[in-house]
């Protein structure tokens, strides 16, 4: 989908979420909660 949005003239931001893709893999299962992901994304957007 990213190439289509870019081709249409849009900017695209695609973060690599914690625990997915090539990002770090936390060892604590509590790091994989919905609440924790929302917290990480909020911090990322504010930065």
Secondary structure, DSSP 4 states (H G I P E B T S, - for coil): -HHHHHHTT--------TTSTTS---S-GGGGSHHHHHHHHHHHHH-
